[in-house]
Amino acid sequence: MSITPTKLEIARDLLKESIVEKDKKTQLIIHKAQERINYRTIKSRLNLPTTANSAVDGYGILHQTFLNNPETEFEIAGIAKAGHPYKKKILPHQAIEIYTGAIMPEGVDTIVMHEKCKRSNNRVIINEKVKQNQNMRPIGENLKRGEVVVKKGKLLNAADIGQLAASGNNEIDIYAKLNVSVISTGDELISSKVNKRLSGQIYDSNKPMLLSLLDHNFLNIHDFGIVKDNRNELAIKFADALSKNDVVISSGGGVRWNRRSYAKCY
């Protein structure tokens, strides 16, 4: 029987053209969505951070006051901590004792680290040159409202999950898992579970390798076993696999046409 080979590039294009997107989706809580494929582009519904906050532990001041007189003794008006904002306005001659993540109160535009200050009772002096807006995290520094968090089709990882949570997402739509089956073919193959190996038999190594390679959270993998070089058995097995799966991968067959090797697809 004469065979006309197909060039690899053409075969790849034909294969791509034959693929039909599986549009079925499901919804998952985000911490269960690791290594799943995102169904739709998700944009941030808010700025992150939502308010300007301190990037360090230190003292918050108005830069202009320091600029006018670097030796100013700032009166400490209060304390601001993450989750416990100071709600009053800080006056030009005042400072706020502030900690990492705390909202910067009105009247403050610059943070100076504790180590760069000298405190005496309720007053503090700055011991270094200060740049306006130093050590502060502006609104939207991590994510701006409307900015894409994850694109459609993205394989989600732990960093994506963190960003999704930070931007206010609890559940998301993800693509349903693809069903993939793996079949080994050949009279000579036996499972590695078999203790007694007869002459001419070899252990099936391709299927375990493929099952391992395909072990991903976005796939349902099905082991369809080893099929002997019997045309009817192969036809039944392939028909069964194709009826239950989106993808069928077979390993085996000959590199030439003969009377025994019926499985020619790899």
C-alpha positions in Angstrom: 0.0 0.0 0.0 1.4 3.3 -1.0 1.6 6.1 1.6 2.1 9.8 0.9 3.8 11.4 3.9 2.5 14.7 5.3 5.0 17.4 6.1 5.2 18.1 9.9 4.3 21.8 9.5 1.2 20.9 7.5 0.2 18.2 10.0 0.5 20.7 12.8 -1.7 23.2 11.0 -4.3 20.5 10.2 -4.3 19.4 13.8 -4.8 23.0 15.1 -7.7 23.6 12.6 -9.4 20.4 13.8 -9.4 21.6 17.5 -12.8 22.8 18.8 -12.7 25.0 21.9 -14.5 23.4 24.9 -16.6 26.3 26.2 -18.0 24.6 29.2 -17.3 26.5 32.4 -17.7 25.9 36.1 -17.4 28.2 39.2 -14.8 27.7 41.9 -13.8 29.4 45.1 -10.5 31.0 44.3 -8.2 29.0 46.6 -9.4 25.9 44.7 -8.5 27.4 41.3 -4.8 26.7 41.4 -3.6 25.4 38.0 -7.1 25.8 36.4 -7.7 27.8 33.3 -9.4 31.2 33.7 -12.7 31.5 31.8 -13.0 35.3 31.4 -10.8 38.3 31.7 -11.1 39.7 35.2 -10.4 43.4 36.0 -9.8 45.0 39.4 -12.8 46.6 40.9 -10.8 48.8 43.2 -7.4 50.5 43.6 -4.8 48.5 45.5 -3.9 49.9 47.9 -7.2 51.7 48.3 -5.6 54.5 50.3 -2.1 55.9 50.6 -0.3 54.0 53.3 3.1 53.7 55.0 5.7 51.4 53.6 7.8 51.4 56.8 7.6 51.9 60.5 8.4 55.6 61.3 7.0 59.1 61.6 4.8 60.8 59.2 5.3 64.6 58.6 4.5 67.3 56.2 7.6 67.7 53.9 7.2 71.4 53.6 7.6 72.0 57.3 10.9 70.1 57.3 12.0 71.9 54.2 11.4 75.3 55.9 13.4 74.2 59.0 15.2 70.8 59.1 15.7 71.2 62.9 11.9 71.3 63.6 10.9 69.4 66.7 7.6 67.8 65.6 5.0 67.2 68.2 3.7 63.6 68.1 -0.1 63.8 67.7 -0.9 60.1 67.9 -0.4 56.6 66.5 -1.6 55.0 63.3 -1.4 51.3 62.8 -2.7 48.9 60.0 -6.4 48.5 60.6 -6.4 51.3 63.2 -6.2 54.6 61.3 -5.7 58.0 63.0 -8.7 60.0 61.9 -7.7 63.6 62.8 -5.7 65.9 60.6 -2.0 66.3 61.3 -1.0 69.9 61.6 2.1 71.3 59.9 4.2 71.3 63.2 3.0 67.8 64.2 4.0 64.2 63.3 2.2 60.9 63.5 3.9 57.7 64.8 3.0 55.4 62.0 3.5 51.7 61.2 3.8 49.6 58.0 0.4 49.4 56.2 -1.3 52.1 58.2 -3.3 54.7 56.3 -1.5 58.1 56.0 -3.7 60.6 57.8 -4.6 64.0 56.3 -1.7 66.5 56.5 1.0 63.9 56.1 2.9 63.3 52.8 6.2 61.9 53.9 7.4 59.0 56.1 10.7 58.9 57.9 12.0 55.6 59.3 12.3 55.3 63.1 16.0 54.7 62.8 16.5 58.1 61.1 14.7 60.0 63.9 15.5 61.0 67.5 12.5 61.0 69.9 12.4 62.7 73.2 9.1 62.2 75.1 6.4 63.5 72.8 8.6 65.2 70.2 10.7 63.9 67.4 13.6 65.4 65.3 14.5 64.2 61.8 18.1 63.2 61.5 18.4 62.8 57.7 17.6 64.6 54.5 14.0 64.0 53.5 12.4 63.6 50.1 8.7 64.4 49.6 6.5 61.2 49.4 9.3 58.9 50.5 8.4 55.6 52.1 4.7 55.9 51.2 2.7 53.6 49.0 0.3 55.6 46.7 -3.2 54.7 45.9 -3.2 52.0 43.1 0.5 51.2 43.3 -0.2 47.5 43.0 -3.3 47.5 40.9 -5.4 50.3 39.5 -9.2 50.1 39.3 -10.1 48.6 35.9 -6.6 47.1 35.4 -6.5 43.5 34.2 -5.8 41.0 37.1 -5.9 37.8 35.0 -6.7 37.4 31.3 -9.0 34.8 29.7 -7.2 31.5 29.2 -4.6 32.2 31.8 -3.3 29.1 33.7 -3.8 30.3 37.3 -1.0 30.1 39.8 -0.7 31.1 43.5 0.3 34.7 42.6 -2.8 35.1 40.5 -4.9 33.7 43.4 -3.4 36.3 45.7 -4.2 39.2 43.3 -7.7 37.9 42.8 -8.3 37.8 46.5 -6.8 41.3 47.0 -9.0 42.8 44.3 -12.2 41.5 46.0 -12.9 38.2 44.2 -14.1 35.1 46.1 -15.4 32.9 43.3 -14.5 32.9 39.6 -15.5 31.1 36.4 -12.9 28.6 35.1 -13.0 26.2 32.2 -14.2 22.7 32.9 -11.5 20.1 32.9 -10.6 18.4 29.7 -10.9 14.6 29.7 -7.8 12.8 28.3 -7.3 9.1 27.9 -4.0 7.3 27.3 -3.8 3.9 25.6 -0.7 1.7 25.0 -0.8 -0.8 22.2 1.4 -3.8 21.4 1.6 -7.6 21.9 5.0 -7.2 23.6 3.8 -4.8 26.3 3.0 -5.8 29.9 2.3 -3.6 33.0 5.1 -3.1 35.5 2.7 -4.6 38.0 3.3 -8.0 36.4 6.0 -9.9 38.3 6.7 -12.6 35.7 7.9 -11.4 32.4 7.9 -13.8 29.5 10.5 -14.0 26.8 10.0 -11.1 24.3 7.9 -9.1 26.6 8.8 -5.6 27.8 7.4 -3.3 30.5 5.2 -0.5 29.2 7.1 2.7 30.0 5.4 5.2 27.7 2.0 5.2 29.4 3.2 5.8 32.9 5.4 8.6 31.5 2.5 10.2 29.7 0.2 9.8 32.7 2.8 11.6 34.8 3.4 14.3 32.1 -0.4 15.0 32.0 -0.9 15.1 35.7 -2.3 18.6 35.9 -5.2 20.1 37.8 -6.9 21.2 34.6 -7.1 17.7 33.2 -9.0 14.5 34.1 -6.7 11.7 33.1 -8.0 8.2 32.3 -5.8 5.1 31.9 -7.3 2.9 29.2 -4.7 0.2 29.7 -2.8 -1.9 27.2 -4.4 -3.3 24.1 -2.9 -6.1 22.0 -2.4 -5.9 18.3 -5.8 -7.0 17.4 -7.8 -4.9 15.0 -11.2 -5.5 16.5 -10.0 -5.0 20.1 -8.3 -1.8 19.1 -11.3 -0.5 17.3 -13.5 -1.2 20.3 -11.1 0.4 22.7 -10.6 3.6 20.6 -14.3 4.0 20.1 -14.9 3.7 23.8 -12.1 6.2 24.6 -13.3 8.7 21.9 -16.9 8.6 23.3 -15.7 9.5 26.8 -12.8 11.9 26.2 -11.9 15.1 24.6 -8.4 13.9 23.7 -7.1 10.3 23.2 -3.4 9.6 23.2 -2.1 6.3 22.0 1.4 4.9 22.3 2.5 2.0 20.1 2.3 0.8 16.5 5.0 0.3 14.0 7.0 2.7 12.0 6.0 0.8 8.9 2.9 -0.9 7.5 2.6 -4.6 8.2 0.0 -7.1 9.0 0.2 -6.7 12.8 0.7 -3.0 13.7 -2.7 -1.4 13.4 -2.2 1.7 15.6 -0.4 4.3 13.6 -1.2 7.5 15.6 1.0 8.6 18.5 
